[in-house]
């Protein structure tokens, strides 16, 4: 690796460009060369793609302007030592792109010399390791872990990127659209398959070609197959975000309700389908008294036709829905003659089950409602998948604690409540001191075990209304939504310091990781959740600089 006799003269720009031409294409590999003084004299085209800046701005010493201030001293020291000894280096640092986002890079440099052995600089390869440094890889693994479940289900499943292109699809979607999986990959699903009458929905979901910030949790689409046949799908969406809160895509679970829609529209004309369908059907009169049920109704509810006829559908009520739910249902029926959605029912034996229900009003020639027809089926499988997807989207895969997304939602609610009631909200930002040493000395499995143990200890230190969340790596946040000053906050802080400072038994070893805690308090009519998080983070760094294993309250002068 250190034999440079086959390399062209490093002082010749064209020779350098030719030497590294084959390295310049992969976007995930950043290449640069530096001279004896450490000034960059070449960067690969992938460097500009990664940073978003013109290549010329980072040549010379210009690239150092974008190194994170906290990493500058260690980086400069490492580079200076490598130049002085004419040896290789491997350094970890944060680097800012043009959009202001810092990414973790590992730079590996090899010394370069002339044929006479004179040191002339370094050749360095840089890799983006942010997912592993910030714990984002755990989320990636968590999302990937749901793919086998999506492949096995009979339901329609698809994962879309923020522009609506297909990243993953299962057999259900392929069968629905009569397309192969390779045809669907990277295809803009709704732009390509939405029926002409649904184009307004496309603008709602992806205004200006990107996913809307308020992507609906449920919606209905009419899609066209490859043969331009109509299919109706009722979608349930879970937005997939990374640890910084950015939208990475959307996981959609769909029900093919084409048959339900057709039955909803044609039940009064096709009486023979009443008993043949696998969907439960109930017919009531205008006053809501059950007049007829089919075989599937009996199988799903446990009530025979004799028991159901003459009764009111209220005998199926689960007790989970309030009066407002039923008022909205009847308002839709009266306004449009239709209602559909998810609800819970109670089986005759007492157990609850989720179902998808579509109700249609049947009118006579005078336009007067004479009957109502309800068509429904058990959707327990879909509910199970939705609950697992929701847990992946809002909880940390390693510790089971709420993640950043759920924490920010609870923090914003707590601030709004504090504005109304005049109380305070406290945010405790925790970092485990010297946690990296545990990973380095005992391995990542031991580090993961320590993080899980720390999470359990933290939960014992707070009240039921408080939230303990993991942001990633060894960083945690404790949210105290209702406090009235330091007398409420300090007992929790001291308890956390005591519990977390005790040694951990991990993988047969004893390890100690004291916490450094930064505290910010919301007590005025100004400020927001992001500022509170930022202030707590700043105070935590002050606690580390103050000796670790302690806490600091945020003060304005810290900024």
ZALUMRO-589672 format. One record per residue: residue in three letters; x, y, z of N, C-alpha, C in turn. Coordinates in steps of 0.2 Angstrom, whole numbers, plus 5000, padded with zeros to 4 digits. Example, Ala and Ser with C-alpha at 12.3 -4.5 7.8 and 13.67 -1.06 7.14 Angstrom:
BEGIN
ALA506649725039506249785039506649845039
SER506449895035506849955036506450005039
# end
This chain:
BEGIN
UNK500449945000500050005000500450065000
UNK501050065003501450125003501950134998
UNK501950084993502450084987502150124982
UNK502450184981502150234976502550234970
UNK503050184969503450194963503050194956
UNK502450154956502050154950501550214949
UNK501550254954501150314953501450374949
UNK501150404945501450464941501650514946
UNK501950564944502250624948501650654951
UNK501550664958501050694961500950764960
UNK501550794957501550864956501150884950
UNK501050834945500750854939499950844940
UNK499550904939498850894940498550844935
UNK498750844929498450794924498550724926
UNK499150714929499350644931498850624937
UNK498750674942498350664948497650644946
UNK497350684941496750674939496650604935
UNK497150584931497150524928497150464933
UNK497650474938497650424943497050414947
UNK496650464949496050454953495450454949
UNK495550454942494950464938494450404940
UNK494650344941494250284942493950294949
UNK494250334954493950334960493450394961
UNK493350434956492950494956492250484955
UNK491950424953491250414951490850394957
UNK491050344962490550334967490350394971
UNK489750404972489550464976489650454984
UNK489750384986489850374993490550374995
UNK490950384990491750384991491950454990
UNK492250484995492550554994493250554994
UNK493650584989494350574988494650644988
UNK495250654992495550714991496350704992
UNK496750744989497450744990497650814993
UNK498150804997498450865000499150875000
UNK499450935000500150944999500550935006
UNK501150955006501550955013501250995018
UNK500951055016500651095021499951075023
UNK499651025020498951005022498451035017
UNK498651075012498151115008497951065003
UNK497251065002496951014997497151044990
UNK497350994985497551014979497150974974
UNK496750924976496250894972495650864976
UNK495050864974494450834977494050804971
UNK493850744972493450704967492750734966
UNK492450724960491850754959491250734964
UNK491350674967490850654972490950704978
UNK491450734979491550784985491050834984
UNK490950864978490550924976489750894977
UNK489650834974488950804975488750794982
UNK489250774986489050764994488950834997
UNK489450884996489350945000488850994997
UNK488750994990488251034987488651104986
UNK489351104986489651164985490151154979
UNK490351214976490851214970491451184973
UNK491851144969492451114971492951164973
UNK493051224969493551274971493451294978
UNK492851304981492851334987493151294993
UNK493251224992493551184997494251164996
UNK494551194991495251184989495651224994
UNK496351204994496751244999496551225006
UNK496451275010496251265017495551285018
UNK495151295012494451315012494051265015
UNK494251195015493751145017493751145025
UNK494251175028494251175036493751215038
UNK493451265034492951315037492251275038
UNK492251215036491551175037491651115042
UNK492151115045492251055050491951085057
UNK491551035060491251055066491751085071
UNK491551135075491951175079492251125085
UNK491751075087491951035092492550985090
UNK492550965084493050915081493650945078
UNK493651015078494251045074494951035077
UNK494951035084495651035087495850965086
UNK495450915087495750845087495950825079
UNK495550855075495650845067496350875066
UNK496450935068497050975066497650945069
UNK497550915075498150885079498350825075
UNK497850785073497950715070498250725063
UNK498050785059498350795052499050815053
UNK499150865058499850885059500350835061
UNK500150785065500550735067500650685061
UNK500150675057500250635051500750665046
UNK500750735045501150765041501850765043
UNK501950775050502550785053502950715053
UNK502550655054502950595053502850565047
UNK502550595042502450565035502150495036
UNK501550495040501250425041500550425039
UNK500250375039499450365038499050395044
UNK498450415042498050435047497350405046
UNK496950405052496250385052495850425057
UNK495450475054495150525059494350525058
UNK494050535063493250545063493050615065
UNK492650645061492450715062491850725058
UNK491550785060490850805057491050855052
UNK490650855046490750895041490150925038
UNK490050995038489451025036489351025028
UNK488751005026488551015019488351085018
UNK488151105011487951175010487251185013
UNK486851125014486151135017486251145024
UNK486851145027486851165034486851095039
UNK486751045036486750975039487450955040
UNK487650935047488250905048488250825047
UNK488750795044488750725043489450695046
UNK489450635049490050615051490450575046
UNK491050595045491550565040492150535044
UNK492350475041492950445043493450455037
UNK493950485038494450505033495050455034
UNK495250415029495850375030496350405025
UNK496950425027497450455023498050405022
UNK498350405016498950375015499550425013
UNK500150415016500650465013500850455006
UNK501050505003501250494996501950524995
UNK502350494991503050524991503350514983
UNK503850554982504150544975504550484975
UNK504750464969505150404968505850404972
UNK506050464974506650474978506450464986
UNK505850454987505650444994505450514998
UNK505450564994505250634998504450634999
UNK504250645005503550655007503250715003
UNK502650705000502350764996501650774998
UNK501450735003500750745005500350685006
UNK499650685006499250625007498750615002
UNK498550555001497950534997497450515003
UNK496850535003496350515008495650495005
UNK495450445008494750425006494250435012
UNK493650465011493250485016492550445015
UNK492250425020491650385020491150415025
UNK490550415023489950445027489750395032
UNK489850395038489650345043489150375048
UNK488750425046488250455050487750405053
UNK487450355049486950315051487250275057
UNK487850255057488150215063488350255069
UNK488550315067488750365073488150385077
UNK487650405073487050435077486550385078
UNK486650315077486150265079485650265073
UNK485650295068485150295063485050225060
UNK485650185060485650125057485150075060
UNK485050085067484550045070483850055067
UNK483650125065483050135062483050095056
UNK483550105052483550065045483449995046
UNK483749965051483649895053482949875055
UNK482649925059481949915061481449915055
UNK481649965051481149965045481249905041
UNK481849885040481949825036481649765039
UNK481649765045481349705049480649695047
UNK480249745045479549735044479449715037
UNK479949715033479849685026479649615025
UNK479849565029479649495029478849495031
UNK478649535035477949535037477549565031
UNK477749615028477449645022477349595016
UNK477949555016477949505010477449455011
UNK477349435018476949375019476149385019
UNK475949455021475249465022474949465015
UNK474249445015473849445009473649515007
UNK473749565012473549635011474049665006
UNK473849725003474349764999474749805003
UNK475449795001475949835005476449865000
UNK476649935001477049964997477450015001
UNK478150025000478450085003478650134998
UNK478550194999478650244994479150294997
UNK479550324993480050374995479650444995
UNK480050494997479650564998479350584991
UNK479650564986479350584979478750534977
UNK478650484981478150444979478350384974
UNK478950374974479250314970479250254974
UNK479150194971479150134974479850104976
UNK479950094983480550064986480449994987
UNK479849974988479649904990478949894988
UNK478749834986478049814985478049744986
UNK477449714988477349644989476949614984
UNK476749554985476349514980475649544979
UNK475449574985474749594984474649654979
UNK475149704979475149754975475249734968
UNK475649684967475849654960475149624957
UNK474849584961474249554959473649604958
UNK473649654962473149704961473149744954
UNK473849764952473949804947474149764940
UNK474249694941474449654936475149674933
UNK475549684938476249704936476749664940
UNK477349654937477849624941478249674945
UNK478549644950478849684955479449734952
UNK479749704947480349744944480049804940
UNK479449794937479049844934478849904938
UNK478649884945478449934949479049974953
UNK479649944953480149974957480350044954
UNK480450094958480550164956480050194952
UNK479450164951478950194948478550244952
UNK478350304950477950344954477250314954
UNK477050284960476450234960475850274958
UNK475650324962475050364961475050404954
UNK475550434953475650474946475450424940
UNK475650364941475650314935474950284935
UNK474750264941474150214941473450254944
UNK473450314946472850344948472350354942
UNK471750334944471250354939471150424937
UNK470950444932470850514930470450554935
UNK469950524938469550564943469850574950
UNK470450544951470850554957471450604957
UNK471550634951472050684951472150734956
UNK471550754958471550804964471950774970
UNK471850714971472150674977472850674976
UNK473150664970473850664969474150734971
UNK473850794969474050854971474050864979
UNK473550834982473550834990474150794993
UNK474250734990474750694993475450714991
UNK475550744985476250754983476250824980
UNK476050884983476150944980476850964978
UNK476950994972477551004969478050944969
UNK477750884968478150824967478450794974
UNK478350824980478550794986478050784991
UNK478150734995477650715000477450775004
UNK476750785005476450835009476650825017
UNK476850875020477050875027476450845032
UNK475850855029475250825033474950765029
UNK475350715028475150655024474550625027
UNK473950615024473450585028473550515030
UNK473350495036473350425039472950375035
UNK472450395033471950355029471750395023
UNK471650355017471350385011471150335006
UNK470750355002470450304997470650324990
UNK470850274986471050284979470750244974
UNK470650264968470450224963471050214958
UNK471350154957471950144953471750104947
UNK472150104942472050074936472550024935
UNK472449964933472849904932473249914926
UNK473749874924474149884918473649874912
UNK473049844913472549834907472049894908
UNK472149944912471750004913471049984916
UNK471049924920470449914924470449944931
UNK469849964933469750004939469849954946
UNK470249984951470249944957470250004963
UNK469849984968469750034973470150004979
UNK470550054982471050034988470950084993
UNK470850054999470750095005471450095009
UNK471850145009472550145012472550165019
UNK473050135022473250165029474050175029
UNK474150235031474850265030475250275037
UNK475850255037476350265042476950305039
UNK477050365041477650405038478250385042
UNK478750365038479450345041479850405041
UNK480150415047480650475048481250445051
UNK481750485050482450465053482450505059
UNK483050495063483150525069483150605069
UNK483250635064483250705064482550735062
UNK482050685061481450705060481250715052
UNK481750705048481650715041481250655038
UNK480750665033480350615030480850575026
UNK480850505027481250455023480750425018
UNK480150425019479650385015478950375019
UNK478550325016477950315019477750235017
UNK477550205023477350135022476650135022
UNK476350105016475650105015475350025015
UNK474850015019474549955019473849965017
UNK473649925011473049935008472549875008
UNK471849895008471349845007471049855000
UNK471049794996470649804990469949804992
UNK469649864991468849864993468449874986
UNK468749854981468449854975467749814975
UNK467849754978467249714978466749744983
UNK466949774989466549804994466149864990
UNK466549904987466249954983465649934978
UNK465849884975465349854970464749834973
UNK464849794979464249764983463849824986
UNK464249874988463849934991463449964986
UNK463649974980463250004974462649954972
UNK462849894972462349844968461949794972
UNK462049804979461749754983460949744982
UNK460649804981459949804980459749764973
UNK460249764968460049734962460249654962
UNK460749634966461049564965460849534972
UNK460249514973460049474979460449414980
UNK460649374974460949314975461649314978
UNK461949374977462549384980462549384988
UNK461949394991461849404998462149355002
UNK462049295000462249235004462949205001
UNK463049224995463749194992464349234994
UNK464249294996464849334998465149315004
UNK465849325005466149315011466149375016
UNK465849425013465849485018465149485021
UNK465149495028464549495032464049555029
UNK463449545029462949595026462349595031
UNK462149655033461549665037461149715034
UNK460449705034459949745031459549775036
UNK459449835037458949865042458449905039
UNK457849915042457349965039457650035041
UNK457250085039457350155040457450175047
UNK457150135052457250155059457850115062
UNK458150075059458750035061458649965064
UNK458049945063457849875065458149825060
UNK458549775062458849725058458249685054
UNK458249675048457749645044458049575041
UNK458749575040459049515037459749525038
UNK460049465038460749455039460949395035
UNK461649385033461849335029462249285033
UNK462449225029462849175033463549205036
UNK463849245032464449275034464349315040
UNK463849355041463649395047463649345053
UNK463349285053463249245058463949215060
UNK464349195055465049175056465449225060
UNK465449285058465849335061465649365068
UNK464949375069464749405075464549345080
UNK464349285078464149235083463449235084
UNK463049285081462349285082461949255076
UNK461549215077461149175072460649225069
UNK460349215063459849255060459249265064
UNK459049215068458449215072458649265078
UNK459249265081459449315086459449385084
UNK459749395078459849465075459249495073
UNK458849465069458249495066457749515071
UNK457549585070457149615075457549655080
UNK458149645081458549685085458849745082
UNK459249785086459549845083460349825083
UNK460649855077461349845077461749865083
UNK461449895088461849915094462049855098
UNK461749795097461949735100462649715099
UNK462949745093463649735092464149785094
UNK463849835097464349895099464849865105
UNK465449895103466049875108466149915114
UNK465849975114465950025119466550065118
UNK466950055113467550095111467450165108
UNK466850175105466650235101466250275105
UNK466350345105465950385109465350415104
UNK464950455107464350475104464550515098
UNK465050555098465250595092465450555086
UNK465650495087465850445082465250425078
UNK464650405082464050385078463650445075
UNK463750505078463450565076463750585069
UNK464450575068464750585062464550535057
UNK464450475059464250425054463550435051
UNK463050455055462450465053462350535049
UNK462850585051462850645047463050625040
UNK463550585039463750565032463250525028
UNK462850485032462350445029461750485026
UNK461650535030461050585028461250625023
UNK461950645023462150695018462250665011
UNK462550605011462850575005462550505003
UNK462150475008461950405008462450355009
UNK463050375011463550325011464050335017
UNK464350285020464850295026465250235025
UNK465950245026466350185027466950205031
UNK467250155035467750165039467950105044
UNK468350115048468550055053468150075059
UNK468050015063467650025069467749955073
UNK467649955079467649895084466949875085
UNK466949805085466249775087466449715092
UNK465849695096465949645101465549585098
UNK465949525099465649465097465149435102
UNK464749395100464249365105464549345111
UNK465149315111465549285117465849335121
UNK465849395118466149455122466749485120
UNK467149445116467849475114467749525108
UNK468149575108468149635103468549615097
UNK468349645091468749635085468649695081
UNK469149715077469049765072468749745066
UNK468449795063468149775056468149835052
UNK468049825045467949875040467249875038
UNK466849935039466149935038466049985032
UNK465549965028465250015023464550015023
UNK464250065024463450075024463250115019
UNK462650095016462350125010461550135012
UNK461350195010460550205011460250175005
UNK459650145005459250114999458650164999
UNK458550194994457950244993457450214988
UNK456850234989456350214984456250264978
UNK455750254974455750304968455650374970
UNK455350384976455250454978455850484982
UNK456350444982457050474985456950464993
UNK456550424996456450415003456850355005
UNK457250365010457650305013457150255016
UNK457250195013456850135015457250085019
UNK457850075018458250025021459050055021
UNK459350025025460150035026460449965025
UNK460949965021461349895020462049905023
UNK462249865027462949865030463349805027
UNK463949815025464349765023465049775026
UNK465249715030465849725034466249655034
UNK466849665036467349605037467849615042
UNK468049565045468549565051469249595048
UNK469549645050470249665048470749665053
UNK470749615058471149605063471949605061
UNK472049565055472749565052473049635051
UNK472649675048472849735046472949785052
UNK472549775057472649815063473249795067
UNK473449725067474049705070474649735066
UNK474649735060475249765056475249835057
UNK474749875058474749945059475049955066
UNK474849915071475149935077475849925077
UNK476149865074476849855074477149915070
UNK476849935064477149995061477250055065
UNK476650065068476650125073477150125078
UNK477250065081477850055086478550075083
UNK478650045077479250055073479350135072
UNK478850165070478850235068478950285075
UNK478750265081478750305086479150285092
UNK479450225092479850195097480550175095
UNK481050175100481750155098481750085098
UNK482050055093482149985092482549945097
UNK483049985100483449945105483249945112
UNK482950005114482750015121482050005122
UNK481650015117480850015117480650085120
UNK481050135121480850205123480550245117
UNK480150295119479950335113480550365110
UNK480450375103481050405099480950485099
UNK481350515095481350585094480650615091
UNK480350575086479750595084479150595089
UNK479150545093478550545098478750595104
UNK479350605105479550655111479350725108
UNK479550745102479350805100478650825100
UNK478250775098477550775098477250795106
UNK477550755110477350765117477550825120
UNK478150845118478450915120478050965118
UNK477850965112477451025109476751025113
UNK476450965114475850965118475950995125
UNK476550975128476651005135476751075135
UNK477051105130477151175130476551215129
UNK476051185124475451215123475051215130
UNK475051165133474651155140474951205145
UNK475651215145475951265150475751335148
UNK475651345142475451415140474751435143
UNK474351375143473651385145473651395153
UNK474051345156473951335163474451375167
UNK474951405164475451445167475951405171
UNK476051335170476551305174477151295169
UNK477651255172478251255168478351185165
UNK478851185160479051115157479751115157
UNK480051055160480751045160480950995155
UNK481551005152481850955148482550935150
UNK482650875151483350855154483650815148
UNK484250835146484650805140485250775143
UNK485250705143485750665146486150635141
UNK486850625142487350595138487750555143
UNK487850485141488250445146488950455145
UNK489350475150490050495149490450425148
UNK490950435143491350385141491050315139
UNK490450325136490050265134490450235128
UNK490850275124491250245118491750195121
UNK492050205127492550165130492250095131
UNK491550085133491250025134491249985127
UNK491050015122491049985115491649965113
UNK492150005114492849995112493149935116
UNK493049935122493349885126492949815127
UNK492349815127491949755128491549735122
UNK491449785117491049765111490449795111
UNK490149805105489449835104488949805107
UNK488949735108488449695111488349715118
UNK488949725121488949755128488749825129
UNK488849865124488649935124487849935123
UNK487549895119486849885118486549865125
UNK486849815128486549795135486549855140
UNK487149895140487149945145486649995143
UNK486450015137485950065135485250035137
UNK485149975136484549945138484449955146
UNK484949935150484949945157484850015159
UNK485250065156485150135158484450155156
UNK484150135151483450155149482950135155
UNK483050065157482650045163482750085169
UNK483350105171483450135177483150205176
UNK483150245171482850305170482150305171
UNK481850255169481050245169480850245177
UNK481350215181481150215188481250275192
UNK481550325188481650395191481150445190
UNK480650425186480150475184479450455186
UNK478950505185478250495186477950465180
UNK477350435181476950405175476850455169
UNK476750525171476550575166477250595162
UNK477850575165478450605162478650555156
UNK479050575152479350535146480050535146
UNK480250465145481050455144481050435137
UNK481450465133481550455126482350445124
UNK482450405119483150395117483150435110
UNK483650475109483750515103484250475098
UNK484650425101485150395097485750385100
UNK486150335099486850335102486750325110
UNK487050365114487050365121486650425123
UNK486250465119485950525121485150505123
UNK484950535128484250525131483950585133
UNK483350595133482950655135482450635140
UNK482350665146481850655150481350725150
UNK480750715148480250765148479850765154
UNK479850825158479450835164478950885162
UNK478250865160477850915157477450965162
UNK477450945168477150995173477550995179
UNK477951055179478351065185478251145188
UNK478451155194478351225197478951245200
UNK479551235196480151265199480651205200
UNK481251235203481851185204481651135209
UNK481151145214481051105219480651035216
UNK480351045210480150985207480650955202
UNK481150995200481550965195482150935198
UNK482450965203483050935206483050865209
UNK482450845213482450775215482550725209
UNK482250745204482250695198482950695195
UNK483250755195483950755192484450715197
UNK484350725204484850695208484750615208
UNK484050595207483950525207484250495201
UNK484250535195484550505189485250495190
UNK485550545193486350545194486550485198
UNK486150475203486250415208486150355204
UNK485650345201485450275198485950265192
UNK486050315188486450305182487250295183
UNK487450325189488150325191488350255194
UNK487850215196488050145199488350105193
UNK488750055195489050015189488549965186
UNK488749955180488249905176488649845175
UNK488249785175488549725174488349705167
UNK488849705162488749695155489149645152
UNK488849595150489249535146489849515151
UNK489649505157490149475162490649535164
UNK490549595162491049645164490649695168
UNK491049735172490749795176491049855172
UNK490549905171490649965167490250025171
UNK490550075171490250135174490250195169
UNK489650225168489550275164489050325167
UNK489450375170489050425174488650475169
UNK488150505170487750545166487950625166
UNK488050655161488050725161487350755159
UNK487050795162486350815161486350895160
UNK485950915155485850985153485150995154
UNK484951045157484251065159483951125156
UNK483451125152483151185150482351185153
UNK482151245154481451255157481051305153
UNK480451285151479951335148479551355153
UNK479551425153479051455158478851525156
UNK478851545150478651605147478151595141
UNK477951645138477451635133477851635126
UNK478451635126478851635120479251565120
UNK479551555114479951495114479551435111
UNK479951385109479651325106480051265107
UNK479751205105480051145107480751135104
UNK480951165098481551155095482051195100
UNK481851255102482351295106482451265113
UNK481951235115482051205122482551145121
UNK482451105116482951045115483651075114
UNK483751125110484351155109484651185115
UNK484351215119484551245125484751185130
UNK484351135131484551075135485251045132
UNK485351045126485951015123486551055125
UNK486451125124487051165126487151155133
UNK486651155137486851145145487151085146
UNK486951025142487350965143488050965142
UNK488251005136488951005134489351045140
UNK488951095143489251135148489451085154
UNK488951045156489050995161489650955160
UNK489750925153490250885152490950925153
UNK490950985151491551025151491651045159
UNK491151045163491251055170491450995174
UNK491650945171491850885174491550825173
UNK490950815170490550755169490250735175
UNK489750695175489450665180489050715184
UNK488850775181488450825185487950855180
UNK487650915182487150945178487251015178
UNK486951045173486951115172486251145170
UNK485951195172485351225170485651275164
UNK485251285159485351325153485351395156
UNK485851435154485851515155485951545149
UNK485651605148485651645141486351655139
UNK486851665144487551675142487851615138
UNK487551555139487851495136487851495129
UNK487351535126487351545118487851585116
# end
